[in-house]
Amino acid sequence: MSEVNVNTMDRATLEQTANDLGVKFAHNASDDTLRNKLREALGEPPAPELNTAPSTTESTKEKRFEIIIQTDGKDKQPVPVGVNGKMWAIQRGKNVIVPESVVEVLKNANRYEYDPKDMSRTEVLAYPFQIVREVE
């Protein structure tokens, strides 16, 4: 099967692919909205948001890191991370570049595991990940 690239599809192909995948959409939806729905259905991360406004705080630009989230035998879905209303769907087992704020959310996303013998509680990362490097 050939790889699907929704970025290069014309409107007719987008609509046909959506119908083939069973993706519901309004017929007056923009091409970008339809592309995002297809990416979601295919388990791909959403397209990066394009910010056309010039940044007034270039000196306070957030650090970026390349990370990899550990794969999970039970859960194959991308890990959703939200920071101040902006969402990322991070695929497990793939190196991705994210802002420092996403790394902080992942560091603070914890869950509890209980020992069945004495019910002692251990706090562990909900989404174990590794920082590969800082990106410049």
Disulfide bonds with the S-S distance in Angstrom:
none
